[in-house]
Amino acid sequence: MKRFLKPGEQFLDIGSHMGYVAIPLALHVGEKGQGYAFEPQKYNFEMLAKNIKENEISQLQAFNFG
């Protein structure tokens, strides 16, 4: 995915689980980019939110619905 996504761009991750794809992509797009991660399952969403917080990734927003 990094081949198609440049720093500063936006992306969606639908069904993002715990952030296996969304977190590396958020780091790739950098502070000027933005990511939106959607995860409908409560446990996975909680782990996603925890991973975003622990990694201090401000350019990734998580949503608990699909």
Sequence and secondary structure as in RCSB ss.txt:
>XXXX:A:sequence
MKRFLKPGEQFLDIGSHMGYVAIPLALHVGEKGQGYAFEPQKYNFEMLAKNIKENEISQLQAFNFG
>XXXX:A:secstr
 TTT  TT EEEEET TTTTTHHHHHHHH TT EEEEE  SHHHHHHHHHHHHHTT TTEEEES  
